[in-house]
Amino acid sequence: MTRATAVRAVLAVAVLLVSVYISLTMSPRLGLDLQGGTRMVLQAKDSATVKADRETTDRTLEVLRQRVDSLGVAEPVLTRSGEDRIIVELPDVQDPRQAAAVIGRTAQLSFHPVLGALPPGAEPEAKPETGEKRLLLPDEQGVQLDLGPTQLSGAGVKDATAAFDAQQAGGWTVSLDFHKDAGKGWTKLTGEAACHPAGDERRRVAIVLDEKVISSPQVDPSVGCQVGLPSGGTQITGSFTAKEARDLALLIKGGALPVPVEIVEQRTVGPTLGAAAIDASAQAALIGAAATALFITVIYRLFGALAAVALAAYGVISYAALVGLGVTLTLPGLAGFVLAIGMAVDANVLVFERAREECQAQPKPTLRSALTTGFRKAFSAVADSNITTLLAAGLLFFLGSGPVKGFGVTLAIGVIASMFSALVIARALTEIAAGSRFVSDYPGVNGIARPGGVRTWLIRKDPKLFRKPVQWLVVSAVLVAVAVGGIVVRGIDLGVEFTGGRLVEYSTSRPVDVETARSTLAEAGFGDAEVTTAGDGDISVRTGKLDNDGEHALRTALATEGGETTKVRDELIGPSLGDELRRNALIALAVAVLVQLAYLAVRFRWTFAVGSVVAMVHDVVIVVGAFAWLGRPVDGIFLAALLTVIGYSVNDSVVVFDRVRELWGANRKTPLPTIARRAVLQTVPRTVNTGMGALFILVALAVLGGDSLADFALALLIGIVVGTWSSVFTAVPGAIVLERTTNAPPPVPGKTNRRGRAPRRDLDDNGARV
């Protein structure tokens, strides 16, 4: 064992041990679409006097946090998104009406006189004139305060700031500043409280936010009766920490700010649907991974089995990374994790095919040297192909929204983990095995000393590709025309995410056919609702604008025919957000094309870059056209699949052009069509074997993943098949045609001989060396 192999083995063991520890001791954070609950996106709106910016949105968020806490929801999550949006996640909340009623109110801040403190269990006396009970609320220490009527509303607060009183050594204080008219009310309220002796509960003033006492300071003894405090410069003192003082100031000022909020997105998922998605994805992962491991073992024998072990290690490492980093695992993210398993074998296949070529090219190569050369020569293709996938994942994260971001994160983690498993774990295992004499002496055992079946067949047939590259481009153009025809004739069924509206899925105790459900809802006043089946007998209803009360009425109407009706999924997208998501989707696709074009132009030739991007656009149009012909919805999950197809398409093109660059640099006088033909024939085994690994996973997802993942898997299945075609028969012919328009010399070879010149290994038109 060499020193480098030993280092890789130690590193692999260390990472695996840490990953196993994390996997056993930590639990994943599940998104609401997996654990069930409600997710809302709130848009802060400008009021007549205040602009909804970052600062006012932060204040609104703190007020909303207090309200959500009053719901008793376990571990709610509230975060600001952008300048004026707030994301609220409420696990286990299935009826969003209660949450929306609490969240949607404008903050109610009020100032009250304290009439006294009551012992536990005591009831406040009724008002003599009306018989109405006075307000009884606990203060910060839990003492029940008998509060008088509201003397001042929060709208009168002009500003509230927290500051450290360094001169008086009084610690942190909160300063209040009132508007002119409200300031008179504050002076009157505090002046009346000052008429009571120090220490008397009636000398306090209670500040109440949404019927909760957030502060109840006592008027300072220096303030005279009926004199009161001025409207500016009033300070609330106490044993505040810095955070407590800032939070109090934020609540007072935020409560005084009537910033209206609008629900622009709302998603509710039942816990049973999330649990079913987890089970289906787990089954798909196990079956797909087992099929992939079996396939690669059959193709590459012992080395394939070692790669399967590295694949299992990849699964542990990537899962531990997701858990350790605290990544919220969503349904698309779970699909991305499963998909990355199928793509993780790509680097191993590239290396093994390179090692097979080395075994066939050299008279008597050692197994170790062939393997080392395979890793060295495959590295550039592995790096470039994975970087292009990372670019697609980055675009998903920065330009996507909601669960699509989770898919981008898990895809990126999967790519990084797969590179580690292939270049460190698999390499350490195969190099150790290559040192065995038994493995070296028996080619049928190691799996790379003999050419594979696909390679042998191609060498025997030696198809004459690219003699007329325009013909291949015509075929691709026809496929694109058919896809465009579907878009024009059938149209694109944009999902609720892109159009705005509401999509609700119900499960009924009694079977209800679509026609019955449609007529029932029409009689109830929902004649414009689109009713379809959603699998397992569920009913899916899609409408335009529909509030939570309307959804409740719709469910009640459906229950008259279906009996007990349970909501398993609810998606509400405001029209403004739908327009924004649709715009962002187009931006994401445009940026993906430009970024990939720029990267490929830097790494390769501009002709190769254009050929790859043309093939990528070709794949995108065909996938969209296929969904148009099939009448399948185009939504955020489809966008995630589409950007993954872009990464996969460019990945394939990069592998082919990497080989073209290498062969052309070493054979600069050979015509490009001949070089391209040899490059394609040499990379086809890798393309077939990698594609099969991904197909196993996707078929398992399509069959077992249910409706929620079926469209995702279908889009990727179409994309992988079309991407495999286009990387060979669109990208390469396109580059050949473009090269006819340029006088740029062939690429400089990456390796030189001892005299500093490229070795002469020119090929004739039949591929023979001359």
Steps between C-alpha positions, in 0.01 A plus 500: 500500500642837399509796735237687297267197515550477876414868542183456295402193703550680832307805377217278374474313830507824701224662292290184513531470878394862548212452254377186676515679836301796369246271332441303821489792743316772305161510332426675172297818483194421295323763296129553543428306182646192673390541863172676432399853588438842349746737335403860428680777317381844610553816298533821702313789340557873522256685725387858458786626716765228513695320227537122527877465492755274669473678837123508522479140379731393783271674749198332350676164523557541874133581555401198292736281701308587817174414330622168366622408848144552620388222262703249699674368188807288567818649351352760265742667259471866399756662274520807282546438128632790300398851600130464567400134528461275802499121485300328773524122544257332740560126546192284558256787430254353250231770508657829387187701582595536865860585415396750234253664737770551763781592263301728273384748763667838528691532829288630789711691751333683789591681824289442814488629857557234765209492745664247727636147531278201575587176678501179294150384411332831578261653251500873418195702599253607238482862393220670693357685201494211248548183701786407261802331658831684502804356323709257711843410361821362655802729505857399417533313832161333475319731746138553397445869425158660503517739205285795422372589151737594219630855540735504203542285189822386345440723199611791716854365546739689276816308589642257757873439539721294730811662644758438772501766771874531558483828697250388762625139501138400474554229242285463193192720456225544242420856393154591370407789274134579426324696231369840613139413583591160642767665714227690689325172571825348627558799730146471636529120553831521686389809695198313638718201591745734680226598746542164674781436749826329399470123507126508438395281204283788378814707433575264207407531134441181298611476137294225333565342159228273365357449852838417651685727746844560353601762759344655809741765631435711811504876466815644656453652851636832372193546278231712667128428519313617189832617355589183309778418263572701185421362155869473414791357692296260716709204613398154616761366740547159652742210518508465122763313310602647165281252314199553726523877458528477122214250478277721714579806289435299185167373629381844611600665176387207286170481682448865428567449131186401308679322214247280325612154391358293216526123466659450157582131542360228720577128497344238723600135491344224707736284706385181329600635158843598631553160663394325179747713300783410739418128480471509121828689461677263739376200305601662171845576641554147625373329186668742262830490688492120515432478125778751429745312724411169335536649153841656562620178665398296195673745264824558695517183716713546813573866437130555438421336834751730670337796329166379638655503848614858434144575383365380835760718673385791287145451627617511863724804445244707311226417753731596787585826322131584464434425866818661632450823307141523615361497146122485496411194294203566272326269257694629196815493712435137587456427130828680430673286761365184339590619150856583602548132593454406136733775382765416760632209294591729210851579622573131563378409152720769342805371686435134426444562129824700486682214675355252247630715216844508661500121535421465130743768381816385685678168423531379860364757741475423869158522655617770742651716225188466285284601794723796587492620140123459495459726802741758357344516155142497628556779750435793264177346371389418856576853620336679206189282497445539875563875491228541238260307725600721794424806289150367438458428873614853583245649261228291665598636840534868409217530247261234623248538780367285780568127463696550177778659704520181705546298184790723398669456839468121509612471138812707573583296811445182301739610225776588748450176695503295178833651395648414840368144486637448149835678522588404858305197624463308173857584401639376832302176476592428137866585547524264796329230294728569201801421719379142535669256267187290475297796380768602251548154355134428428347758261156347544511591868617861501260612225719754317773291340258401223287729281130511579226367275393845373858597418565169321183537293587857401853405398364221285228709334699826484204714380598789273347790686507870414587469131189715447450680832218717365279192469517443876412865559196461275380207712541710816317788336207269417481386864499863614227583247281220636553628854419858400189367326385354831557832674304688233219248453448369853644791694697487825300412808665739744458396861348714772849618595532685170141609442378577849193338650439207731551127465351274768511122519244310709467144620140379549370209705264403217609480134393802296541509122616817329166581333310471827754717682491758220119528501489512881747785512320683219175488699687643798614799294838373382415456134841618379690240704708247308447155653730206424610177665825508694575131543380253766147632452586851618331805348705799382326838471659801331341842517585863451486737795371314804545603864509264799129538574424415138721191522311391811170539316637304204610214727162498672323471165723214393433321830129470412596239240829365634427478869792587725723720287861555601726760343834344405648789302422869465692750286402866479701735279411867462490637145789742566718219631398280206618769258825532692564125508428473128743785434762343725461168321575660165792689655634176648491327162661798323772531762563125484561524126731802531699361794553165334597673173756717678648211697530272199648777286774549761566131551470397134462674164216739424376259233480220757322733742239604243447137395442400863260787567304429180465139616391624843230726355397210275450283811304766689260562210439128449430435870258795516339389174461144627319628810279713276404200286441287812298774672717489812528808723805726492575618853793565734585131528510480121734801497733315737495200267560722197806667651629156595456392138709803401776388734481142374496605135806720537662228711475256207622757249797587721612136511485470121673832430764429761593192298482696173738760642744232615501304173513809280785648701701181452404464131487858372512413130208261514161634377261593779219265380739206539609620843138550606402152380779336700420711808133406489571131455742508792257677733182309408570221754522759776180671380307174488618375839446832679160547338392155613592583860285813492215323321476233770445769762254701292288199403482407868393858584242505220348169608523535878512876555129564457343799330719747686818363341368337182517816288845581637628153407325512160662832409843366593446172315414690182786743562764230549399310187485818291817636662692185415391536138571872475848484654605274210274588209432870562792648692776325302356558148427860598861553608627340176286733290611804701868403468466540124440871557814561704872492425602436860770233532432167674535501880845478654554155650497473876807276508835546326783258434850539638597743221204724584305413186170321472538136401401434139222243490297627207200297382368451151132522412450140610653566839829319438823657624735631226 
